[in-house]
Amino acid sequence: MDPMQLPPSAGVFLVATLIKLLLVFTVYMIAVAYTTFAERKISAWIQDRIGPNRVGPWGLFQVLADGLKNLMKEEAMPGAVNKPLFVLAPALAFIPALIAWAVIPFGAPLPTPWGRIDMVVADMPIGFLFTLAITSIGVYGIVIAGWSSNNKYALLGGLRSTAQVISYELAMGMSCVVVLLMAGNVSLNQIIVQQATMGWNVLLISVAAFIFLVAGFAETNRLPFDLPEAESELITGYHTEYSAFKFSLFFIAEYANLITASALFVTLFLGGWDIPFTQWDNIGPATVGKSLATIAMFAAKVLFFMFFFIWVRWTLPRFRYDQLMSLGWKFMLPTALAYIVIVASTILGLDALGLVRGSWAYLLTMMGLNLVLVVILFFILDRGRLISPADTRVSGARLEALRRRAPRRANFAPGEIR
Amino acid sequence: MGINVKVMERPVGEVSYVRATLSGLALTFKHMVHPHKVTLQYPDEKWGLPDRWRGTHRMLTTETGAAKCVACGLCPTVCPANCIKLVPGEDEAGNRYPLVFEIDEFRCIFCGYCQEVCPEEAIHLGRHYENAEFNRERFVYDLERLTAQTHPVSELWDPADPRGE
């Protein structure tokens, strides 16, 4: 057999992994830097402004100027902080986002004269569980930052972050269970292969994709879930006491998490590096062309979702804290649980009927079921009953009773603006 | 329910979250791709100033290049901020001229009374706003500096419509 298609020897594997490590790290860090630039540009365009454009061509060197500025600034160490944890926290916020990239496959295997190199830094058989475990650690950076700062606003930010991540991690994990049901495996490579052959998960299990996306926003502390830093309430929350490059590191962590969340969503629900509507990228021997095309496809998908994260941030206002909790516990978690049951019983039923996984009948059944569920969820149940907390769902006799209890507001006519 | 939580009556059957979010996304996307941007590229482009803009002063000169000022003393008298320092002098022909004429632009409140009161139309406020300096002393404009200014002067009233109608 062609040696280019065989797994490499141990030495080649080691060297290749080191090279991949370096490449992924470099590309990732540059991407993180330019995500900050993209955020500023897109926010400016959305607000009918122009955005940074004075440093270098089209303002492209703005990120260097920002980085340099943060490096040169005075690093203030407040007197009453817990020093070891205070220094540790920014790194702890950033490193998990970086580590999660180790297991995300970003392209079809690359054939080289020394053997076939997988386009993933570490092809772990438990890759998916690894990402779940690692991304959960990221929140400790924020919590520790909030606690070690010895500042009440920072502490409140850290507490909010804890509550938020615990609430949404559940829904996220539950929505991932459905992905595992579809793939029958926890290896990210296998999940991609399943989607390449059966069709993307976003069509087959759209409700799980939606829940994962919303939970992803919450996990990365992006608007509309940026309660941990809520400028108007908590100054800037957990990084109030940080300055210079430690502060910068929190920003890098935020954008690193954004990229990682986009990449995870793409891998789990959008087929990873799979090119849609064709099969030539999945079958047959590996070629260099296939590798490059799939890497480009993966980059395009991830870039789109990074744009989506930024786009949503500049569209939606922040949730109130009770809305956040009620969305997480009263809507996302029950929906995700019910969805597991529905998908599991559907898969069981289809298997019992003898349908082959990946056949047209199987796919159409799954897609039809999801279409119905999406319509029910977004157009029938989404009538102010799902997300708004119990307090605002007052009407009728209960409202009348409340009005009697609060005589100051009794004179308002219905529909009047207060 | 907490104490004093504002209770909003809402048409529960009509409000939505997912659809409202989607329409919001459509709106922001429309603004993002819309070519009209409101930013003015300041150092490269500038807004035009209105005719009645009152900025830092300028002393007008005669054809010979001397200041028009006759050191009558009306402007330091009328100045409500007391920012004009005038020491009058007299030449051999008996014409009065300012020996010292200094305006402290930090004290000045840019009311325009000096321009209004000046019988020779010598001192004017300017249509000008870029006044940055490296030290405070530089903000006391002497006569030489005031005559050297070239920016357009303020029209305190429209000559065609003196009563502002």
Interface residues (C-beta under 8 A of the other chain):
Chain A: I42 A44 W45 I46 Q47 D48 R49 I50 W311 V312 W314 T315 L316 L377 F378 F379 D382 R383 G384 R385 L386 I387 S388 D391 T392 R393 V394 S395 L399 L402 A406 R409 P414 R418
Chain B: M1 V5 V7 M8 E9 R10 P11 V12 G13 E14 V15 S16 Y17 V18 R19 T21 G24 L25 L27 T28 F29 H31 M32 V33 H34 H36 K37 V38 T39 Q41
